[in-house]
Structure formats: C-alpha cells, structure tokens
Amino acid sequence: MDEKIIKKNAVPVIAAMITALAFSFTGLPMDGNTSVEKMSDVYNGLGCTSLLAWILLLILYVKGWEGYRKYRNWQAHVLAVIFSAGMLLGTSYFTNGNWDFLFGAKKQILISAGCFIGFYIICDMGITYFWRIPEMEFFRKACGRIPAREEEVMWFRLAKISMIIGWTPFILAFLPGSIPADGFRQLDVFLGAMPLDNHHPWVLTMIMGGLLTLGKTIWCYNFGVFLIVIVFTSVEIWCYSAVVRYLYRWKAPKWILFGTVLLFAFVPIFGSYAQAVIKDGLYTAVITLYFAVYIDICHSFSKRKAVYLFLLGISVCLTRNNGIHLVLPSLILLFFFLVKGARKYAFIVAVCVFACYLGVEKGAAPALGVAPGSRCEMLSVPFQQTARYLREYPDDVTASEKKAINRILDYDVLAEKYNPELSDPVKITFRFRDDDNDPKLDGYMKDYFKAWFAMFRRHPGVYVQATLNNTYSYNDPFHMGRGQQGVYRFYIDKLYQKKSGIDVSYVGPKKIQYLFRLYDELWMRAPGLGLILSAGTYTWLTLLLMGYLLVKKQWKKLLIFAIPVLNILICLVSPVNAQQYKIMSIPTLLVFKGGKETARFVGLTSKAELEAALQ
C-alpha cells in the first residue's frame, strides 16, 4: 500500500520540486566561474519564501495531479508553452535587459530549460483547471438568476458611488490635478506655445484647452485644470458603471460583479488616472464601454445599440489616434458575426464611423490648420532596433549606413539615449519632427530602411532582442516595465509648463501626496496584487478565454475577442513597455459562462427576436 502511494505521488512531488526551483532563480545568468558564495546572486535557495512556495506547490500537485492527467488537452499544452516562454523572456529581460539567462552559455541553456519545464507544468495544470470552472456546479448556479431592472439600476448606482468614494481621495490629494508631459503638450498646443498638430488627438486637445480657458476666465488656471479633471472623471465613472450594468444584464455571478466594482473603485491605477490631465484614463474608460456594447450587440441586436456603438466608436477614434485601427477592424468583423438581417447595420456603423473620422481628420483638421502627427510615431520598433544595434555593434556600420541613419535620426546620440523599454528618447531625435511634409523625407526614409535591412541581415538577433525588450511585459504578468507606472501619473511637468507659462501647482501637502504615491507603489510590488496592474495578466486572460472557446469548438464566438486582440497588437508596436490599457479586458469574463447559458449567448439572437428588433 505504501509502495503504491509512493509511486502515485512520485511524479507530482518531482514536478513540484522542478517548479519551485524554476521560481527560485533570480534571472541572472551563471558565468563559468560562479562560486558557491555567488550562488545567491543567481539562485535564491531554500529561504523561507522558497520553502513555503515548495510546500504549497507540493500540496497543490499531489491533490490535483489525477484531475490534471484526466482533463488536460493539447490546446492547454500549446498555451502553456506560450506562457512559459513569456515568463522566461520576461525574467531575463527584466533582470538583464537581454536574453542571456536563456542562451548565455551551455550551462545556462540547461538551467533555462529546467526553468521552462517548471513554468510549463504549473501553467499547463492551471489552464486545465481554469477551463473546468464553467462546468462546476457553483458556477452554473451563479449564472442562473433572472436579471431584474431594479437590481440592474442598483448595481449601476453602487458602481458610481464606489468609484466616487475610491477616487475622491486621489483627486483631493493632488488638487487641482497632475499634468504629465503628454497632458501639458496638449494644453501647450491649444495655448499656442507649440505648433497646432495632431500628435495627440486635436479634438480632445480643443476640449481640454476650452475647459482650461473657462476655468481661467472664472477664477484661475488651477480651477481650469480642476475642471478638466472633474469632467474627464465624470465620463470615466459613467463608462465603468455602465460596464458593471452590462455584466449584470449578462447574468454574471455576484462575485464577478463585486470584484469588478472593487477593481474600478479601489485599484489605484483608476484613481491615479482620475486625478491626471491625460488622455489615457479617458481612452481606457471609453474603449472598455465600447467593448461591452460590442459584445451586447452580438448578444441581442437592436438599432439603439447600433447607435451606441457608433457614438462610442467615434469617441474611441477621437480620444486616441490609434483608436481607428481598433474600431474599424472590429466593426468589419462584426459584420461576419451577426446574423443576416442585422449585418447591414454593422456595415452602416462601420461606414459612418469611417466617414466621420475622415471628415474630422482629413476635412476639418486641415481647414483649421492642424498639422498631421509625425510619421515617427509609427516607427518605434525600427528606431529602437537601430538604436540597440548602434549600442551593441557601433563599429559594424558602414559610412553609407551611418549617413542614411543620420539623415533621419541623430546618429551620434542614439546609443546613449537608447532606453530598451521606452522609444521616446530615440524618437525625439527624429530630424523631421516639425516638418513631416518635407519633400526630401520620403527619399531619406527609403535610404534609412535600406540601411536598416542591411544591418538586420548581419545581426538579426539584435533586432529580435530590441523588440522583446520593449514588449516583454505584455507577455509576462510577473514583470512590469520599469518606470512606466505611478511616477508617470503623479507630477506636473515643469519643462512644458515653462513653454506656455500656465500658472498651476499642487495645493495639498506633499506628505499626503507621498502617501498616495507609496500606496500606488505598494500595489505594484505586493505579491498577487501586482498581477492586477500587469498588462501581461490581461494578455494571458484573453488567450485563456480564447483557448476555452477553441476547446469547446465555439468558433464564431472567437470574433468577440477582436477588440482585446487588436489592443494587444497595438500595444506591441507602441513606444512603451507595459502600457496598462489592458484593464478593458474585464468584460471578456462574461463569455466564460457554462451550461445552457453559453449555448444561447452572443450572436445567436433568435429569428423572432431579430425580426422584432429590426421593426
């Protein structure tokens, strides 16, 4: 009997040890001369944390191994490979800024392979059990209630009140509001301190500038900034409350409803964005609601919802310049998702959004003297690759390549300014930033890409590493990008303030502001809580839910994920590692429903309902 128990538990015990070892490595590569004394630099050993992790893993694996063996499938294996590779790359790039932890030496390859196996086991097991949740009795019962109008309104109001309670302390602590560089640039453009261009959405710039001017006229610049904060915050609260209302309408379990309200109200990223004069908080709220309405129109079509989708689609496009690249493809895919009688309305919405966008950006903007945004904003990836190449191989650049690069970027400072996780320091050296229509630019760009391709052929690994170093946080939820979190939202940019002379400053005590910055920082660093703020978490959530639909062979429903997938792809080519616009993936929880409810969900509106809606 004892022998049978030993044989039964031998594999999960060994698997737990391998996983615990994988999590115990720091990510630093082990050189050939690493001594026992230096092992602590590369391996944490069996300290209290590592020992506790091993014990917990041991219990988890022994108790759950039989179920894991029974329910695992090839789809889970594929996702586990992807997640494990993302964790390895994230660990290496976060610690070293390169992939040396994976490929530093022969010995290091063996170590990274062992870590990969450890990560793979826990990911594969976790995915397998995650996909079993909709089939569990407690989840089926939680989704079985009948929505009531009064209760739906109650959840909407509860969400609003909770966010007011949760966000107000941030707003009061940083009165009249923080103005990061991007926010100040928009205000400077409105006041004429900078050229009128579309680097940031010019319609939103006009709204922000108008509110600032109104506040200045009534009282002072501080009041103008406060007006921007209040207006933007009100819109954000309404959007997120509406999302909670939709979740209730879709029969989401109460624990999801409560969790979503708590997320929006008390996770500090929302409160910190609420007090900042910056487009990102507003964009995140609008795109979240757009996603919710998008799913709802798939669930049960109506003309009114089509109007909502149009209005929100336009709002997304006018809130962020890359919004059109998300909205238009999603509307095209919606055409294929809906049943025949409703498809024409998806087509109409797509055409109307595109027409209005062209009218604003190609009609009104030039007529008002708004210059288009610089094309360098779309070139973060190749510019980062070039800068890393010059840092790694400064002597392996021909004279013609140097000349071609220097016509586009400041060659002499690229290697010095290169930040592996932020392309702005490199992009700022773009020589045609204020004169994007120069007739010489097209020819110069052609020569630059010839040089870029020639350098790629000599050292392709540098380009791969530059891309991975600027995107690893979107694949690894355990390592957030450096310097792109709370600090970005809690300051008044003095450089741009000097350009316009806007007399604005905090009125609250610095000690209180310090406490809120600390609170934000603690959330990012606290075990478990930091995962809520990590962009990689929402990448994983999206892939997990898509994988679940694949396993259940619900192919059509995959189209729902057009928005989060497009959002991920946009982020991967963005200037910043770990932008936190992934919170909008929360509504994807609604497709994670079991039983009969799943069978009638999204895009499967009955013929009778459809005919009634189209009347």
Secondary structure as the mmCIF struct_conf table of DSSP 4:
data_model
#
loop_
_struct_conf.conf_type_id
_struct_conf.id
_struct_conf.beg_label_comp_id
_struct_conf.beg_label_asym_id
_struct_conf.beg_label_seq_id
_struct_conf.end_label_comp_id
_struct_conf.end_label_asym_id
_struct_conf.end_label_seq_id
HELX_RH_AL_P HELX_RH_AL_P1 ASP A 2 SER A 24
STRN STRN1 PHE A 25 PHE A 25
BEND BEND1 GLY A 27 GLY A 27
HELX_LH_PP_P HELX_LH_PP_P1 LEU A 28 ASP A 31
TURN_TY1_P TURN_TY1_P1 GLY A 32 ASN A 33
TURN_TY1_P TURN_TY1_P2 VAL A 36 LYS A 38
HELX_RH_AL_P HELX_RH_AL_P2 MET A 39 VAL A 42
STRN STRN2 TYR A 43 TYR A 43
BEND BEND2 LEU A 46 LEU A 46
HELX_RH_AL_P HELX_RH_AL_P3 CYS A 48 TYR A 71
HELX_RH_AL_P HELX_RH_AL_P4 TRP A 74 ASN A 96
BEND BEND3 GLY A 97 TRP A 99
HELX_RH_AL_P HELX_RH_AL_P5 ASP A 100 PHE A 103
BEND BEND4 GLY A 104 ALA A 105
HELX_RH_AL_P HELX_RH_AL_P6 LYS A 106 PHE A 130
TURN_TY1_P TURN_TY1_P3 TRP A 131 ARG A 132
HELX_RH_3T_P HELX_RH_3T_P1 ILE A 133 GLU A 135
BEND BEND5 MET A 136 MET A 136
HELX_RH_AL_P HELX_RH_AL_P7 GLU A 137 ALA A 142
TURN_TY1_P TURN_TY1_P4 CYS A 143 CYS A 143
HELX_LH_PP_P HELX_LH_PP_P2 ARG A 145 PRO A 147
HELX_RH_AL_P HELX_RH_AL_P8 ARG A 149 ALA A 173
TURN_TY1_P TURN_TY1_P5 PHE A 174 PRO A 176
STRN STRN3 SER A 178 ILE A 179
HELX_RH_AL_P HELX_RH_AL_P9 ALA A 181 LEU A 191
TURN_TY1_P TURN_TY1_P6 GLY A 192 GLY A 192
BEND BEND6 ALA A 193 MET A 194
STRN STRN4 ASP A 197 ASP A 197
BEND BEND7 ASN A 198 HIS A 200
HELX_RH_AL_P HELX_RH_AL_P10 TRP A 202 ILE A 218
TURN_TY1_P TURN_TY1_P7 TRP A 219 TRP A 219
HELX_RH_AL_P HELX_RH_AL_P11 TYR A 221 ARG A 249
TURN_TY1_P TURN_TY1_P8 TRP A 250 LYS A 251
HELX_RH_AL_P HELX_RH_AL_P12 LYS A 254 PHE A 266
BEND BEND8 VAL A 267 VAL A 267
HELX_RH_AL_P HELX_RH_AL_P13 PRO A 268 ALA A 274
TURN_TY1_P TURN_TY1_P9 GLN A 275 GLN A 275
STRN STRN5 ALA A 276 ALA A 276
HELX_RH_AL_P HELX_RH_AL_P14 LYS A 279 HIS A 299
BEND BEND9 SER A 300 SER A 300
HELX_RH_AL_P HELX_RH_AL_P15 LYS A 303 THR A 319
BEND BEND10 ARG A 320 ARG A 320
HELX_RH_3T_P HELX_RH_3T_P2 ASN A 321 GLY A 323
HELX_RH_AL_P HELX_RH_AL_P16 ILE A 324 PHE A 337
BEND BEND11 LEU A 338 LEU A 338
HELX_RH_AL_P HELX_RH_AL_P17 LYS A 340 LEU A 358
HELX_RH_PI_P HELX_RH_PI_P1 GLY A 359 ALA A 364
HELX_RH_AL_P HELX_RH_AL_P18 ALA A 365 ALA A 367
TURN_TY1_P TURN_TY1_P10 LEU A 368 GLY A 369
HELX_LH_PP_P HELX_LH_PP_P3 VAL A 370 VAL A 370
STRN STRN6 ALA A 371 ALA A 371
HELX_LH_PP_P HELX_LH_PP_P4 PRO A 372 SER A 374
HELX_RH_3T_P HELX_RH_3T_P3 ARG A 375 MET A 378
HELX_RH_AL_P HELX_RH_AL_P19 SER A 380 GLU A 392
TURN_TY1_P TURN_TY1_P11 PRO A 394 ASP A 395
BEND BEND12 ASP A 396 ASP A 396
HELX_RH_AL_P HELX_RH_AL_P20 ALA A 399 ILE A 408
BEND BEND13 LEU A 409 LEU A 409
HELX_RH_AL_P HELX_RH_AL_P21 TYR A 411 LYS A 417
STRN STRN7 ASN A 419 ASN A 419
TURN_TY1_P TURN_TY1_P12 PRO A 420 GLU A 421
STRN STRN8 LEU A 422 LEU A 422
HELX_RH_AL_P HELX_RH_AL_P22 ASP A 424 LYS A 427
TURN_TY1_P TURN_TY1_P13 ILE A 428 THR A 429
TURN_TY1_P TURN_TY1_P14 ARG A 431 ASP A 434
TURN_TY1_P TURN_TY1_P15 ASP A 436 ASN A 437
TURN_TY1_P TURN_TY1_P16 PRO A 439 LYS A 440
HELX_RH_AL_P HELX_RH_AL_P23 LEU A 441 ARG A 458
HELX_RH_AL_P HELX_RH_AL_P24 PRO A 460 ASN A 469
TURN_TY1_P TURN_TY1_P17 ASN A 470 THR A 471
HELX_RH_3T_P HELX_RH_3T_P4 TYR A 472 TYR A 474
TURN_TY1_P TURN_TY1_P18 ASN A 475 ASN A 475
TURN_TY1_P TURN_TY1_P19 PRO A 477 PHE A 478
BEND BEND14 HIS A 479 HIS A 479
HELX_LH_PP_P HELX_LH_PP_P5 MET A 480 GLY A 481
TURN_TY1_P TURN_TY1_P20 ARG A 482 GLY A 483
BEND BEND15 GLN A 485 GLN A 485
HELX_RH_AL_P HELX_RH_AL_P25 GLY A 486 ARG A 489
BEND BEND16 PHE A 490 PHE A 490
STRN STRN9 ILE A 492 ILE A 492
HELX_RH_AL_P HELX_RH_AL_P26 LYS A 494 SER A 500
TURN_TY1_P TURN_TY1_P21 GLY A 501 GLY A 501
BEND BEND17 GLY A 508 GLY A 508
HELX_RH_AL_P HELX_RH_AL_P27 LYS A 510 ARG A 525
BEND BEND18 ALA A 526 ALA A 526
TURN_TY1_P TURN_TY1_P22 PRO A 527 GLY A 528
HELX_RH_AL_P HELX_RH_AL_P28 LEU A 529 LEU A 533
HELX_RH_AL_P HELX_RH_AL_P29 ALA A 535 VAL A 551
TURN_TY1_P TURN_TY1_P23 LYS A 552 LYS A 553
TURN_TY1_P TURN_TY1_P24 TRP A 555 TRP A 555
HELX_RH_3T_P HELX_RH_3T_P5 LYS A 556 PHE A 561
HELX_RH_AL_P HELX_RH_AL_P30 ALA A 562 LEU A 572
TURN_TY1_P TURN_TY1_P25 VAL A 573 VAL A 573
BEND BEND19 SER A 574 PRO A 575
STRN STRN10 VAL A 576 VAL A 576
TURN_TY1_P TURN_TY1_P26 ASN A 577 ALA A 578
HELX_RH_3T_P HELX_RH_3T_P6 TYR A 581 VAL A 591
HELX_RH_AL_P HELX_RH_AL_P31 GLY A 595 ALA A 599
TURN_TY1_P TURN_TY1_P27 ARG A 600 ARG A 600
BEND BEND20 VAL A 602 GLY A 603
HELX_RH_AL_P HELX_RH_AL_P32 LYS A 607 ALA A 613
TURN_TY1_P TURN_TY1_P28 LEU A 614 LEU A 614
#
